[in-house]
Amino acid sequence: MSAFGKKGNAGGMKPGARPAFGVARPMKGAGAAPRGGEQFPPIPGEAAPARPAPAPTPAPSRPQTTSEAIDRLNERMAAVNEANSEVGGFEASVHKIKEQVLPRLLERVDPEAAATLSKEELSEEFRPIIMEVLAELKVTLNRREQFALEKVLIDELLGFGPLEELLNDPDVSDIMVNGPDQTYIEKKGKLQLAPIRFRDEQHLFQIAQRIVNQVGRRVDQTTPLADARLKDGSRVNVIVPPLSLRGTAISIRKFSEKPITIDMLRDFGSMSDKMATALKIAGACRMNIVISGGTGSGKTTMLNALSKMIDPGERVLTIEDAAELRLQQPHWLPLETRPPNLEGQGAITIGDLVKNALRMRPDRIILGEIRGAECFDLLAAMNTGHDGSMCTLHANSPRECLGRMENMILMGDIKIPKEAISRQIAESVDLIVQVKRLRDGSRRTTNITEVIGMEGDVIVTQELFKFEYLDETDDGKILGEFRSSGLRPYTLEKARQFGFDQAYLEACL
């Protein structure tokens, strides 16, 4: 059957206790070489940049005068008051023609038959029909404009409309739609206004519904919040009126098509050589790791990189609200939560999946993010033969990370004293990896901290590595140094069981 009625052409169908090592003594020696670094993850399709040569420690910059500081504040106020740029030029003309062509094109299309065709096949079918419609409208386009119009129409019918252009741009790492008239994107850690806009609120809402329907979820006035994912694993959050006062809001976190490794993070300046070695050994030696950081700091990227060190013979289960982890292990089973139905029944939470995962014979359990009482279930798994489990959570420092874990367990219905919770955390967690997005847009691993045990009712930690701020260049790039504390790691016994004790000790010292 032809997808285009009588005027179209026929288309083809087709944890154990840790040993004591005595008093940790600082070692003499130079720290890690300072690294400038760029934002990660890398841009897909580009070669990894060469590792920079160690640079000398920059001299302290001269103190900034009060007048210079006031000038900077005035510049910021002027930037905030600037009007948002409008979509114009070539893109505006193409979109204007699209609005005239699309209704006439839909009259000639059988939607069910068109849905069975690929984008390439549909493009071939559309080409003569678009020429007919343009002739009827007495619109003349050059070859470039015809191809642009063709692409826009295909994106509108089969894709996500104006978002397709941003989704296909490898430089864009985040897309934030604030209603039909304003869309921001993140490039290299910096936000900027995108040159797209939607026809109206109804158009944007239809795109949002198309996204969430692909993963069996829904968004409407009764359920105005939804988490979803795209086919490439990108994470999507949608919030619609009446909760969003400026119209439908869509937030998309894109992930690199090229798998990120710890070596790549090191080359981008996120960590030093010694830190990379220590993290590789920690992942391979089945240490229980918590990755802490703020929004957009690179927690999921770090978790994906650490997962590369898992032995291919181990059975790994990942549990997430919206599946976004992409492990390269052969024996990997991803699990995803389920929201309640219209009657408010049938919800499956992360805690339910963690309890069920214990019956599925996992070697490691990886949680995309912990937000509540499921933290206790994960700690129980870490302490009952599932060494090497990992998770991420939001916190600004390793010490705050431990406090958040205690608070999340107390938020649940578990009636146990706080001291017992702290002891469970101290016995379960081996390492806390703190990642941070700095104000210049770069992402750094700022701390690698060991959890040693309890001293009274306080969890004792030991910092192995730390990123120290040194200076800032004229263009705003932050310079710093990754320094080792020179302390003997308390997790050395775990590394010894896998034969990595000497390499681990040299990396930490």
Sequence and secondary structure as in RCSB ss.txt:
>XXXX:A:sequence
MSAFGKKGNAGGMKPGARPAFGVARPMKGAGAAPRGGEQFPPIPGEAAPARPAPAPTPAPSRPQTTSEAIDRLNE
RMAAVNEANSEVGGFEASVHKIKEQVLPRLLERVDPEAAATLSKEELSEEFRPIIMEVLAELKVTLNRREQFALE
KVLIDELLGFGPLEELLNDPDVSDIMVNGPDQTYIEKKGKLQLAPIRFRDEQHLFQIAQRIVNQVGRRVDQTTPL
ADARLKDGSRVNVIVPPLSLRGTAISIRKFSEKPITIDMLRDFGSMSDKMATALKIAGACRMNIVISGGTGSGKT
TMLNALSKMIDPGERVLTIEDAAELRLQQPHWLPLETRPPNLEGQGAITIGDLVKNALRMRPDRIILGEIRGAEC
FDLLAAMNTGHDGSMCTLHANSPRECLGRMENMILMGDIKIPKEAISRQIAESVDLIVQVKRLRDGSRRTTNITE
VIGMEGDVIVTQELFKFEYLDETDDGKILGEFRSSGLRPYTLEKARQFGFDQAYLEACL
>XXXX:A:secstr
  TTGGGS              S     S     B    SS  TTS                   HHHHHHHHHH
HHHHHHS      HHHHHHHHHHHHHHHHHHHT  HHHHHTS HHHHHHHHHHHHHHHHHHHT    HHHHHHHH
HHHHHHHHS TTHHHHHT TTEEEEEEESTT EEEEETTEEEE S   SSHHHHHHHHHHHHHTTT   SSSS E
EEEE TT  EEEEE TTTSTTS EEEEE   SS   HHHHHHTTSS HHHHHHHHHHHHTT  EEEEE TTSSHH
HHHHHHHTTS TTS EEEEESS       SSEEEEE B   TTS   B HHHHHHHHTTS  SEEEES   STHH
HHHHHHHTTT TT EEEEE SSHHHHHHHHHHHHHTSS    HHHHHHHHHHH  EEEEEEE TTS EEEEEEEE
EEEEETTEEEEEEEEEEEEEEE TTS EEEEEEE     TTHHHHHHTT HHHHHHHH 
